[in-house]
Amino acid sequence: MAPEVIPLPRPGRPWFRGFLLASVAVALVALVACGSPREGTASSRTGSGDAQEGERIYRRDCLSCHGEDGNRIPVSPLTAKDFLDSRGDATLLSVVSDGKGTMPGFAKARGGPLSENEVRSVVAYVNSKAGRSTTTLLAGQGALVYSKRCQSCHGEDGMRIPISPLGAKGYLDTRTDSQLEEVILQGRGNMPGIPDGSAEKGEATAVISYLRYRVQALAAKSVAAGRDLYVGNCLACHGSTGTRVDKVSLGSADYLSSLGDGKIITAINEGTKSGPSFGASKGGAFQVTDTAALIAYLKSWAGLNATAALGTVGSGGQGEALFVRNCAPCHGVSGDQVPGVQLRSKAFLDAKTKETVERTIRTGNRKGMPAWSQDAGGPLNDGQIKGLVDFLFAAEGAPAAAGAPAAGGAAAAPAGGGTVDGKPVADFFQAKCSPCHGADRKGGVGPALLPERLTKEDAFYEDTISKGRPGTPMPSWSAQGVKPDEIKTIVKFLKTPPGGAAAPAAGGGSSVQIDGKSVADFFQAKCSPCHGTDRKGLIGPALLPDRLTKDNAFYEDTISKGRPGTPMPSWSAQGLTPEQIKAMVEFLKKPPPGAAAAPAPSGGSVPVSGGGTAGLFGEELFKNTCALCHGLNGLNVKPCPIGSREWLSNMSPEGLITRISRGKPGSGMPTWSDALGGQLTAAQISSVAAYLGQMAR
């Protein structure tokens, strides 16, 4: 029976495909550089039919550019075995399929003429011309052997055993095929060997091909997704050569190396003097994986190892300086900005163990973390990695922010008087402003709003609140109906230091503290971004007593273990004790003081062009759900500018409701219909659609 053929990696942003076909003139001259030369690539017997078919296709589609011998383009010598080894089959397949620079994508998914098998045939032919084996078909056989012999211990993704992360490209890149084969055949430590017969040796060879192909495929997929992100978000300003912006050269290895990963990540996420911020934490649309993919693409464009970190790290093992310069751009100074990771939490680090943390820093992982060890192509030597790990494990938790209450102390209640929209100004702030600026006013997506940070005249802040900040999530509050005297009240409130004891928030009163905060304050800091400051639900479900109808043990288990496949993390893994989790459930099962649930709209459909109360209800839903990605003006996600009347005019009301209900797989747009596992009823979705029809311009 023929071995399984592993499918070609697909780009991660399908909606860019049409745009890419119109942008094949992007001058990215180097083939993807996802790997490093290694000894003894595993061999396979590629059927002569594949190579013969590949020769026919090569002569028809490739010869005019690459020449008879494949060496016409100096940066991509297709008959040089070392060159092909350094890329790997997965990367070669991705380049032929998706294109690179002036080379168009030849796969049918990119509008080209070739099927997946025909793309493989081209790679098989190029390999045969260079005297190199094709590992793609053998990788399929290796997948079966891995499943039978290895998966029970190493796990499906190869990452179960910390000292041998078989799913990390950096780990495999630092080991030759002969070294891996020796371990497989002879065993090591608790791992048994297998008899050194010819059949078993063939199995070992197949498994190695599978492991290498799999990590190459992940790297190639990340690079392809990064290319789409560049074309969709960066091409207009930086141009096809990456040099359109003065003193910036995105295709230059020297330029990227001079910055290091830290500065590149900061520039992408937080923006520059002339460039916008793309990071979700700053109101943009990029998640951590998007930033990682874009950086992988830039490295491949510049001819660098796409899975290894860059850095200008100085000398010695200066752990804290290394952390701030290289880790904080993604993880934050507090170490908790990557979901599920708490680098400054002693409980989290102890659960992971020092060995696992060090191995991850050295070799990277499958989630976008690059390899930092010099052995794997990164910038850090052994002493620097040890210094970084020692710094992390010496921490007793993230440093408290200025003004934070000491452990055991009460959080300060907002000060300031007056009303806005019929509410006390402090309540208005919590309802409307805290999702971006934080319940404690110390910042989140938006900046901190504390007196020591607000050093300009009142008129400046009144103007900002009144007019908003175009291009950011900050809306015009005058346009929202807030009066000038109410805006003055807000500014006065913000310029007054938080003081006094906090009023017990919803269900407060427990003496148990979590991470030095009351249960209510912990909820506002950690849970409200998903579940809402009023606990009525945003991305996550509502957490009100009338919705929590199961016994306490169910919710304690959910908080403890998390919900795999969703943003809900395991809070036990984050360091919460059973007692603290019980206190959280008791808090959630008590109603918020004086809060009455807003009536949901009745069933039925609302036309997109409609108005009335459905549109008003849709506005609240839009701000609490859609605006987190699309922005309050609906224009932050460029391929899908839902705030544009021109864009909406190309979609029927039924089509818009269907898109919201079902989402768009592979694009980051989730399913919202509660009938399909989402959070919104049909009436609520119709209300959002109605609001979009009103707000689009």
C-alpha positions as CSV (number, residue, x, y, z in Angstrom):
1,M,0.0,0.0,0.0
2,A,1.3,3.4,-0.9
3,P,2.4,5.5,2.1
4,E,0.2,8.4,3.1
5,V,1.0,11.7,1.4
6,I,1.1,14.7,3.7
7,P,-0.9,17.6,2.3
8,L,0.8,20.8,1.3
9,P,0.8,23.6,3.9
10,R,-1.9,26.1,3.3
11,P,-1.5,29.9,4.0
12,G,-3.2,31.0,7.2
13,R,-5.2,34.0,5.7
14,P,-7.4,32.7,2.9
15,W,-9.0,36.1,2.2
16,F,-5.7,37.5,1.0
17,R,-5.5,35.1,-1.9
18,G,-7.2,37.2,-4.5
19,F,-5.2,40.2,-3.5
20,L,-2.0,38.2,-3.7
21,L,-2.6,37.2,-7.2
22,A,-2.7,40.8,-8.1
23,S,0.5,41.4,-6.2
24,V,2.9,38.8,-7.6
25,A,5.4,41.6,-8.5
26,V,6.5,41.7,-4.8
27,A,10.3,41.5,-5.3
28,L,11.3,39.0,-2.7
29,V,14.3,37.5,-4.4
30,A,15.4,34.7,-2.0
31,L,13.7,31.4,-1.6
32,V,12.5,30.7,2.0
33,A,15.3,30.0,4.4
34,C,13.5,28.0,7.1
35,G,16.2,25.6,8.0
36,S,19.9,25.2,8.4
37,P,22.3,22.7,6.6
38,R,22.3,19.3,8.3
39,E,24.0,16.0,7.8
40,G,22.4,13.0,6.2
41,T,18.9,13.9,5.1
42,A,16.8,10.7,5.1
43,S,16.4,9.0,1.8
44,S,13.2,7.8,0.0
45,R,12.4,6.2,-3.3
46,T,10.5,8.6,-5.3
47,G,8.8,6.8,-8.2
48,S,10.3,7.6,-11.5
49,G,6.9,8.6,-12.8
50,D,6.8,11.5,-10.2
51,A,10.2,12.8,-11.3
52,Q,9.5,12.3,-15.0
53,E,6.2,14.2,-14.6
54,G,8.0,16.9,-12.7
55,E,10.6,17.3,-15.5
56,R,7.7,17.8,-18.0
57,I,6.1,20.5,-15.7
58,Y,9.5,22.1,-15.0
59,R,10.2,22.5,-18.8
60,R,6.8,23.9,-19.3
61,D,6.6,26.3,-16.4
62,C,10.0,26.8,-14.8
63,L,12.7,26.6,-17.4
64,S,12.2,30.0,-18.9
65,C,13.2,31.6,-15.5
66,H,15.5,29.1,-13.8
67,G,17.2,27.7,-16.9
68,E,18.0,24.2,-18.1
69,D,20.3,23.4,-15.2
70,G,18.2,25.3,-12.6
71,N,21.0,27.7,-11.7
72,R,20.1,30.8,-13.7
73,I,18.9,32.7,-10.6
74,P,22.0,33.1,-8.3
75,V,20.0,33.2,-5.1
76,S,18.2,30.0,-5.8
77,P,20.6,27.4,-7.3
78,L,18.1,24.5,-7.8
79,T,20.8,21.9,-8.5
80,A,22.8,22.7,-5.4
81,K,22.1,19.9,-2.8
82,D,23.3,22.1,0.1
83,F,20.9,24.8,-0.9
84,L,18.0,22.4,-1.1
85,D,18.9,20.7,2.1
86,S,18.9,24.0,3.9
87,R,15.3,24.7,2.8
88,G,13.7,21.2,3.2
89,D,10.9,19.7,1.2
90,A,8.1,21.4,3.1
91,T,9.5,24.8,2.3
92,L,10.2,24.0,-1.3
93,L,6.6,22.7,-1.7
94,S,5.3,25.9,-0.1
95,V,7.3,28.2,-2.5
96,V,6.2,26.3,-5.6
97,S,2.6,26.3,-4.3
98,D,2.3,29.8,-2.9
99,G,5.0,31.7,-4.8
100,K,7.7,34.0,-3.6
101,G,8.5,37.6,-4.7
102,T,8.2,37.9,-8.5
103,M,7.6,34.1,-8.7
104,P,3.9,33.5,-8.8
105,G,2.1,30.7,-6.9
106,F,1.6,27.7,-9.1
107,A,-0.9,25.8,-7.0
108,K,-4.5,25.9,-8.0
109,A,-5.3,27.4,-4.6
110,R,-3.3,30.4,-5.7
111,G,-4.9,30.5,-9.2
112,G,-2.1,28.5,-10.8
113,P,-2.3,25.4,-13.0
114,L,-0.8,22.7,-10.7
115,S,-2.5,20.1,-8.4
116,E,-0.8,19.1,-5.2
117,N,0.6,16.0,-6.7
118,E,2.0,18.0,-9.6
119,V,3.7,20.4,-7.2
120,R,5.3,17.4,-5.5
121,S,6.4,16.1,-8.8
122,V,8.3,19.3,-9.5
123,V,10.1,19.1,-6.2
124,A,10.9,15.4,-6.8
125,Y,12.4,16.4,-10.1
126,V,14.5,19.2,-8.7
127,N,15.7,16.9,-5.9
128,S,16.7,14.2,-8.4
129,K,18.7,16.7,-10.5
130,A,20.6,17.8,-7.4
131,G,21.2,14.2,-6.2
132,R,19.0,14.7,-3.3
133,S,16.2,12.4,-2.0
134,T,12.6,13.5,-1.7
135,T,11.4,13.0,1.9
136,T,7.7,14.0,1.4
137,L,6.4,10.5,0.5
138,L,8.6,8.8,3.1
139,A,7.3,11.3,5.7
140,G,3.8,9.7,5.2
141,Q,5.2,6.3,6.0
142,G,7.1,7.8,9.0
143,A,3.8,9.2,10.3
144,L,2.4,5.7,10.6
145,V,5.5,4.4,12.3
146,Y,5.5,7.4,14.7
147,S,1.9,6.7,15.6
148,K,2.6,3.1,16.3
149,R,6.0,3.3,18.1
150,C,6.5,6.8,19.5
151,Q,3.2,8.7,20.1
152,S,2.2,6.9,23.3
153,C,5.2,8.4,25.1
154,H,6.1,11.6,23.1
155,G,2.5,12.6,22.4
156,E,0.8,13.4,19.1
157,D,2.7,16.7,18.7
158,G,6.0,15.3,20.0
159,M,6.1,17.8,22.9
160,R,5.1,15.7,25.8
161,I,8.7,14.9,27.1
162,P,10.3,18.3,27.9
163,I,13.9,17.2,27.4
164,S,13.2,15.9,23.8
165,P,10.7,18.3,22.2
166,L,10.3,16.5,18.8
167,G,7.9,19.2,17.6
168,A,10.5,22.0,18.0
169,K,12.4,22.9,14.9
170,G,15.3,24.3,16.9
171,Y,15.7,21.0,18.7
172,L,15.8,19.0,15.5
173,D,18.1,21.5,13.7
174,T,20.8,20.9,16.4
175,R,20.8,17.1,15.8
176,T,21.9,15.3,12.7
177,D,20.0,12.4,11.2
178,S,22.7,9.9,12.3
179,Q,22.4,11.2,15.9
180,L,18.6,10.8,15.9
181,E,18.9,7.4,14.3
182,E,21.3,6.2,16.9
183,V,18.9,7.2,19.7
184,I,16.0,5.5,18.0
185,L,17.9,2.2,17.4
186,Q,19.9,2.0,20.6
187,G,17.7,3.9,23.0
188,R,18.7,6.4,25.7
189,G,17.8,6.6,29.4
190,N,14.4,5.2,29.9
191,M,13.7,5.0,26.2
192,P,14.2,1.5,24.8
193,G,16.0,0.8,21.5
194,I,14.8,-1.4,18.7
195,P,16.7,-4.2,16.9
196,D,19.1,-2.9,14.4
197,G,17.7,-4.8,11.5
198,S,17.2,-3.4,8.0
199,A,13.5,-3.1,8.4
200,E,13.8,-1.3,11.7
201,K,16.5,1.0,10.4
202,G,14.1,1.8,7.5
203,E,11.5,2.7,10.1
204,A,13.9,4.9,11.9
205,T,14.7,6.7,8.7
206,A,11.1,7.2,7.9
207,V,10.3,8.6,11.4
208,I,13.2,11.1,11.1
209,S,11.9,12.2,7.7
210,Y,8.4,12.6,9.3
211,L,9.7,14.7,12.2
212,R,11.8,17.0,10.0
213,Y,9.0,17.4,7.4
214,R,6.4,18.2,10.1
215,V,8.4,21.0,11.7
216,Q,9.4,22.3,8.2
217,A,5.7,22.3,7.2
218,L,4.8,24.3,10.3
219,A,7.6,26.8,9.6
220,A,6.6,27.1,6.0
221,K,2.9,27.6,6.9
222,S,3.9,30.4,9.3
223,V,6.0,32.0,6.6
224,A,3.1,31.8,4.1
225,A,0.7,33.3,6.6
226,G,3.3,36.1,7.3
227,R,3.5,36.8,3.6
228,D,-0.2,37.3,3.4
229,L,-0.1,39.6,6.4
230,Y,2.7,41.6,4.8
231,V,0.8,42.0,1.5
232,G,-2.4,42.9,3.3
233,N,-1.0,45.3,5.9
234,C,2.6,46.4,5.1
235,L,3.0,46.5,1.3
236,A,1.2,49.8,0.8
237,C,3.7,51.7,3.0
238,H,6.9,49.6,2.8
239,G,6.6,48.6,-0.9
240,S,7.6,45.5,-2.8
241,T,11.3,45.8,-1.7
242,G,10.7,46.8,1.9
243,T,12.7,50.0,1.5
244,R,10.0,52.6,0.7
245,V,10.1,54.0,4.3
246,D,13.2,56.1,4.9
247,K,16.0,54.2,6.8
248,V,14.0,51.0,6.9
249,S,15.0,47.9,4.9
250,L,12.8,45.0,5.8
251,G,14.4,42.6,3.3
252,S,17.9,43.2,4.7
253,A,19.4,40.7,7.1
254,D,21.8,43.3,8.5
255,Y,18.9,45.7,9.2
256,L,16.7,43.0,10.9
257,S,19.7,41.7,12.9
258,S,20.5,45.2,14.1
259,L,17.1,45.5,15.7
260,G,16.6,42.0,17.1
261,D,13.2,40.3,17.7
262,G,12.3,42.6,20.6
263,K,12.4,45.8,18.7
264,I,10.8,44.3,15.6
265,I,7.9,43.0,17.8
266,T,7.5,46.3,19.5
267,A,7.4,48.2,16.2
268,I,4.7,45.8,14.8
269,N,2.6,45.7,18.0
270,E,2.9,49.3,19.3
271,G,3.7,51.1,16.1
272,T,6.3,53.7,15.3
273,K,6.3,57.5,14.9
274,S,5.0,57.1,11.4
275,G,3.5,53.7,11.5
276,P,0.3,52.3,13.1
277,S,0.1,49.8,15.9
278,F,-1.1,46.3,14.8
279,G,-1.0,44.5,18.2
280,A,-4.4,43.5,19.7
281,S,-3.2,45.0,23.0
282,K,-3.0,48.4,21.3
283,G,-6.3,48.2,19.4
284,G,-4.9,46.5,16.3
285,A,-6.0,43.1,14.8
286,F,-2.7,41.1,15.2
287,Q,-2.7,38.3,17.8
288,V,0.7,36.9,19.0
289,T,0.7,34.2,16.3
290,D,0.2,36.9,13.6
291,T,3.1,38.9,14.8
292,A,5.2,35.7,14.9
293,A,4.2,34.8,11.4
294,L,5.0,38.2,10.0
295,I,8.5,38.1,11.6
296,A,9.1,34.6,10.3
297,Y,8.3,35.9,6.8
298,L,10.6,38.9,7.1
299,K,13.4,36.7,8.2
300,S,12.9,34.3,5.3
301,W,12.8,37.3,2.9
302,A,16.1,38.4,4.2
303,G,17.6,34.9,3.9
304,L,17.7,34.3,7.7
305,N,16.5,31.3,9.7
306,A,12.8,31.9,10.0
307,T,12.4,30.0,13.3
308,A,15.4,31.4,15.1
309,A,15.4,34.6,17.1
310,L,17.4,37.7,16.4
311,G,18.9,39.9,19.1
312,T,21.6,42.4,20.1
313,V,21.9,41.1,23.6
314,G,25.2,42.5,24.9
315,S,27.4,40.3,27.0
316,G,27.1,38.2,30.1
317,G,24.1,36.7,31.8
318,Q,22.2,39.8,32.6
319,G,18.9,38.1,33.1
320,E,16.6,41.1,33.8
321,A,18.0,43.2,31.0
322,L,17.7,40.2,28.6
323,F,14.1,39.7,29.7
324,V,13.1,43.3,29.2
325,R,14.9,43.6,25.8
326,N,13.9,40.3,24.3
327,C,10.9,38.8,26.1
328,A,8.8,41.7,27.3
329,P,7.8,42.8,23.8
330,C,5.6,39.7,23.5
331,H,5.1,38.6,27.1
332,G,4.9,42.1,28.7
333,V,7.0,43.3,31.7
334,S,4.6,41.4,33.9
335,G,5.1,38.2,31.9
336,D,1.4,37.5,31.4
337,Q,0.5,39.0,28.0
338,V,0.7,35.7,26.1
339,P,-2.5,33.7,26.9
340,G,-1.8,30.8,29.2
341,V,1.7,31.8,30.1
342,Q,2.7,33.5,33.4
343,L,6.5,34.0,33.2
344,R,6.6,36.0,36.5
345,S,4.4,33.6,38.4
346,K,6.3,31.3,40.8
347,A,3.4,28.8,40.8
348,F,3.4,28.7,36.9
349,L,7.2,28.3,36.6
350,D,7.4,25.7,39.4
351,A,4.7,23.6,37.6
352,K,6.7,23.9,34.3
353,T,10.1,23.1,35.9
354,K,13.3,24.9,35.2
355,E,14.4,22.3,32.6
356,T,11.3,22.8,30.5
357,V,11.5,26.6,30.6
358,E,15.2,26.5,29.6
359,R,14.5,24.0,26.8
360,T,11.7,26.2,25.4
361,I,14.0,29.3,25.4
362,R,16.7,27.3,23.7
363,T,14.7,25.6,21.0
364,G,11.4,27.5,20.7
365,N,8.1,25.7,20.3
366,R,5.3,25.1,17.8
367,K,3.2,28.1,18.9
368,G,5.5,30.8,17.4
369,M,8.2,31.1,20.1
370,P,11.5,31.3,18.2
371,A,14.7,29.5,19.2
372,W,17.0,31.7,21.2
373,S,20.0,29.4,21.6
374,Q,23.1,30.1,19.4
375,D,23.1,26.3,18.7
376,A,19.7,26.7,17.1
377,G,20.5,29.9,15.2
378,G,19.5,32.3,17.9
379,P,21.5,35.1,19.6
380,L,21.9,33.8,23.2
381,N,24.8,31.9,24.6
382,D,24.6,29.3,27.4
383,G,25.4,31.9,30.1
384,Q,22.8,34.3,28.9
385,I,20.1,31.7,28.8
386,K,21.0,30.5,32.3
387,G,21.0,34.1,33.5
388,L,17.5,34.6,32.0
389,V,16.1,31.4,33.5
390,D,17.7,32.3,36.9
391,F,16.0,35.7,36.8
392,L,12.6,34.2,36.0
393,F,12.8,31.7,38.8
394,A,14.1,34.2,41.3
395,A,10.9,36.2,40.9
396,E,8.2,35.8,43.4
397,G,5.7,37.1,40.9
398,A,5.4,40.1,38.7
399,P,6.5,43.4,40.3
400,A,3.5,45.4,41.6
401,A,2.6,48.4,39.5
402,A,3.1,51.8,41.1
403,G,0.1,52.5,43.3
404,A,-1.0,48.9,43.5
405,P,-2.3,47.8,46.9
406,A,0.1,45.6,48.9
407,A,-0.9,42.0,49.5
408,G,-3.7,41.9,51.9
409,G,-4.7,45.5,51.3
410,A,-7.9,46.8,49.9
411,A,-8.1,48.2,46.4
412,A,-8.8,51.8,46.2
413,A,-12.2,53.0,45.1
414,P,-12.4,55.6,42.4
415,A,-12.7,59.1,43.7
416,G,-14.4,62.1,42.2
417,G,-18.0,63.3,42.1
418,G,-20.7,64.1,39.6
419,T,-22.8,62.1,37.2
420,V,-22.5,61.2,33.5
421,D,-25.5,59.8,31.6
422,G,-27.5,59.6,34.8
423,K,-24.8,57.5,36.6
424,P,-22.1,58.4,39.1
425,V,-19.0,59.2,37.1
426,A,-17.2,56.3,38.7
427,D,-19.9,53.9,37.5
428,F,-19.9,55.4,34.0
429,F,-16.1,54.8,33.9
430,Q,-16.4,51.2,35.0
431,A,-19.2,50.5,32.4
432,K,-17.8,52.4,29.4
433,C,-14.0,53.0,29.9
434,S,-12.6,50.2,32.0
435,P,-12.7,47.5,29.3
436,C,-9.9,49.5,27.6
437,H,-8.3,51.5,30.4
438,G,-8.6,48.9,33.2
439,A,-10.9,48.8,36.2
440,D,-8.1,50.3,38.3
441,R,-7.3,52.9,35.6
442,K,-3.8,51.5,35.2
443,G,-4.2,50.7,31.5
444,G,-5.0,47.8,29.2
445,V,-5.7,48.2,25.5
446,G,-5.7,52.0,26.2
447,P,-3.3,54.0,28.4
448,A,-3.3,54.4,32.1
449,L,-5.5,57.2,33.3
450,L,-4.0,58.2,36.7
451,P,-3.2,61.7,37.8
452,E,0.6,61.2,37.6
453,R,0.2,60.3,33.9
454,L,-2.2,63.1,33.0
455,T,0.2,66.0,33.0
456,K,-1.4,68.2,30.3
457,E,-4.1,70.9,30.8
458,D,-7.7,69.7,31.4
459,A,-8.6,71.2,28.0
460,F,-6.4,68.6,26.2
461,Y,-8.2,65.7,27.8
462,E,-11.6,67.2,27.4
463,D,-10.9,67.6,23.7
464,T,-9.7,64.0,23.4
465,I,-12.7,62.6,25.1
466,S,-15.0,64.8,23.1
467,K,-13.5,64.1,19.6
468,G,-11.9,60.7,20.2
469,R,-8.7,59.5,18.6
470,P,-9.3,58.6,14.9
471,G,-7.7,55.3,13.9
472,T,-7.8,53.9,17.4
473,P,-10.6,52.3,19.5
474,M,-11.1,55.7,21.3
475,P,-14.5,57.0,20.2
476,S,-15.9,60.5,20.1
477,W,-17.9,60.7,23.3
478,S,-19.6,63.9,22.2
479,A,-21.0,61.8,19.3
480,Q,-22.2,59.3,21.8
481,G,-24.3,62.0,23.6
482,V,-22.0,62.9,26.5
483,K,-22.4,66.6,27.2
484,P,-19.5,69.1,27.6
485,D,-20.1,69.5,31.4
486,E,-20.2,65.7,31.7
487,I,-16.8,65.5,29.9
488,K,-15.4,68.1,32.4
489,T,-16.7,65.8,35.2
490,I,-14.9,62.8,33.7
491,V,-11.6,64.7,33.4
492,K,-11.9,65.9,37.0
493,F,-12.6,62.3,38.1
494,L,-9.5,61.1,36.2
495,K,-7.3,63.7,37.7
496,T,-8.3,62.7,41.2
497,P,-6.3,59.9,42.7
498,P,-8.2,56.7,43.6
499,G,-8.7,56.7,47.3
500,G,-10.6,55.1,50.2
501,A,-11.8,51.6,50.5
502,A,-13.4,50.0,47.6
503,A,-17.1,49.4,47.7
504,P,-17.7,45.6,47.6
505,A,-18.3,44.7,44.0
506,A,-20.8,42.2,42.7
507,G,-21.0,39.5,45.2
508,G,-18.1,40.8,47.3
509,G,-17.6,40.3,51.0
510,S,-15.3,37.2,50.9
511,S,-12.2,37.5,53.1
512,V,-10.3,35.3,50.6
513,Q,-7.8,37.1,48.5
514,I,-6.4,36.2,45.1
515,D,-3.0,37.4,44.0
516,G,-3.2,40.1,46.7
517,K,-6.6,41.4,45.6
518,S,-10.2,40.9,46.7
519,V,-12.1,38.4,44.7
520,A,-14.1,41.2,43.0
521,D,-11.0,43.1,42.1
522,F,-9.3,40.0,40.7
523,F,-12.4,39.4,38.6
524,Q,-12.2,42.9,37.2
525,A,-8.5,42.6,36.5
526,K,-8.4,39.1,35.0
527,C,-11.9,38.0,34.0
528,S,-13.8,41.1,32.9
529,P,-12.0,41.5,29.5
530,C,-13.8,38.3,28.4
531,H,-16.9,38.2,30.7
532,G,-17.6,41.9,31.0
533,T,-17.2,44.3,33.9
534,D,-20.9,43.8,34.6
535,R,-20.5,40.0,34.2
536,K,-23.1,40.0,31.4
537,G,-20.7,38.5,28.9
538,L,-18.5,39.7,26.0
539,I,-16.3,37.1,24.3
540,G,-17.0,34.7,27.1
541,P,-20.5,33.9,28.5
542,A,-22.4,35.8,31.1
543,L,-21.6,34.9,34.7
544,L,-24.7,35.9,36.5
545,P,-26.6,33.7,39.1
546,D,-29.5,33.1,36.7
547,R,-27.1,31.7,34.1
548,L,-25.1,29.6,36.5
549,T,-27.6,26.8,37.2
550,K,-25.2,23.9,37.8
551,D,-23.8,23.0,41.1
552,N,-20.6,24.7,42.4
553,A,-18.4,21.7,41.7
554,F,-19.0,22.1,38.0
555,Y,-17.8,25.7,37.9
556,E,-14.9,25.1,40.3
557,D,-13.7,22.3,37.9
558,T,-14.1,24.6,34.9
559,I,-12.1,27.4,36.5
560,S,-9.5,25.0,37.7
561,K,-8.9,23.1,34.4
562,G,-10.0,25.7,31.9
563,R,-11.7,25.0,28.6
564,P,-9.3,23.5,26.0
565,G,-9.7,25.0,22.6
566,T,-11.1,28.3,24.0
567,P,-9.4,31.4,25.6
568,M,-10.4,30.1,29.0
569,P,-7.2,29.1,30.7
570,S,-6.5,26.7,33.6
571,W,-6.5,28.9,36.6
572,S,-5.0,26.1,38.8
573,A,-2.0,26.2,36.4
574,Q,-1.9,30.0,36.9
575,G,-1.5,29.4,40.6
576,L,-5.0,29.7,42.1
577,T,-5.6,27.4,45.1
578,P,-8.8,25.4,45.5
579,E,-9.9,27.8,48.3
580,Q,-9.5,30.8,46.0
581,I,-11.4,29.0,43.2
582,K,-14.3,28.2,45.6
583,A,-14.4,31.9,46.7
584,M,-14.6,32.9,43.0
585,V,-17.6,30.6,42.4
586,E,-19.3,31.9,45.5
587,F,-18.7,35.5,44.2
588,L,-20.2,34.6,40.8
589,K,-23.3,33.0,42.2
590,K,-24.2,36.3,44.0
591,P,-26.0,39.0,42.0
592,P,-24.2,42.3,41.4
593,P,-25.6,44.9,43.9
594,G,-28.5,46.8,42.4
595,A,-27.9,45.3,38.9
596,A,-30.9,44.4,36.8
597,A,-30.3,42.3,33.7
598,A,-31.0,44.2,30.5
599,P,-33.9,42.6,28.7
600,A,-32.7,40.7,25.6
601,P,-34.5,41.6,22.4
602,S,-37.4,39.5,21.4
603,G,-37.0,37.0,18.6
604,G,-37.4,37.8,14.9
605,S,-35.2,39.2,12.2
606,V,-34.2,42.9,11.8
607,P,-33.3,44.2,8.3
608,V,-29.8,45.6,7.9
609,S,-31.2,49.0,6.9
610,G,-33.5,49.0,9.9
611,G,-33.3,51.1,13.0
612,G,-35.2,51.7,16.2
613,T,-34.4,49.8,19.4
614,A,-32.9,46.8,17.6
615,G,-30.2,49.1,16.2
616,L,-29.6,50.6,19.7
617,F,-29.2,47.2,21.3
618,G,-27.0,46.2,18.4
619,E,-24.7,49.1,19.1
620,E,-24.0,47.8,22.6
621,L,-23.4,44.3,21.3
622,F,-21.1,45.7,18.6
623,K,-19.0,47.7,21.1
624,N,-18.7,44.7,23.5
625,T,-17.9,42.0,20.9
626,C,-17.0,43.2,17.3
627,A,-15.1,46.4,18.2
628,L,-12.4,44.4,20.1
629,C,-11.1,43.4,16.6
630,H,-12.8,45.7,14.1
631,G,-12.5,48.9,16.1
632,L,-15.3,51.2,17.0
633,N,-15.3,52.6,13.5
634,G,-15.4,49.0,12.0
635,L,-12.3,49.7,9.9
636,N,-9.5,48.0,11.8
637,V,-9.6,44.7,9.9
638,K,-8.6,45.8,6.4
639,P,-9.9,42.8,4.4
640,C,-13.2,43.1,6.1
641,P,-14.0,46.9,6.7
642,I,-17.5,46.4,8.2
643,G,-17.7,50.1,8.9
644,S,-17.6,50.9,5.2
645,R,-20.9,51.5,3.5
646,E,-19.3,50.6,0.1
647,W,-18.2,47.2,1.6
648,L,-21.6,46.5,3.1
649,S,-23.3,47.3,-0.1
650,N,-21.6,44.3,-1.7
651,M,-23.2,42.0,0.9
652,S,-26.9,41.2,1.2
653,P,-28.6,41.4,4.6
654,E,-28.9,37.6,4.6
655,G,-25.3,37.2,3.7
656,L,-24.2,39.6,6.5
657,I,-26.2,37.7,9.1
658,T,-24.9,34.4,7.8
659,R,-21.3,35.7,8.1
660,I,-21.8,36.9,11.7
661,S,-23.6,33.6,12.6
662,R,-21.2,31.2,11.1
663,G,-17.9,33.1,11.2
664,K,-15.2,32.5,8.6
665,P,-13.0,29.5,9.3
666,G,-9.2,30.2,9.1
667,S,-9.7,34.0,9.2
668,G,-9.9,34.5,12.9
669,M,-13.6,35.4,12.7
670,P,-15.4,33.2,15.2
671,T,-18.9,31.6,15.0
672,W,-21.3,33.8,17.0
673,S,-24.6,32.0,16.6
674,D,-25.6,30.2,19.9
675,A,-27.1,27.5,17.7
676,L,-23.6,26.7,16.5
677,G,-21.8,27.1,19.8
678,G,-21.4,30.9,19.9
679,Q,-22.6,33.5,22.3
680,L,-25.4,35.5,20.4
681,T,-29.0,34.6,19.7
682,A,-30.5,35.1,16.3
683,A,-32.2,38.3,17.4
684,Q,-28.9,39.7,18.8
685,I,-27.1,38.9,15.5
686,S,-29.9,40.7,13.6
687,S,-29.5,43.7,15.9
688,V,-25.7,43.8,15.2
689,A,-26.4,43.7,11.5
690,A,-29.0,46.5,11.9
691,Y,-26.5,48.6,13.8
692,L,-23.8,48.1,11.1
693,G,-26.3,49.4,8.5
694,Q,-26.7,52.5,10.6
695,M,-23.1,53.3,11.5
696,A,-21.4,52.5,8.2
697,R,-20.3,55.5,6.2
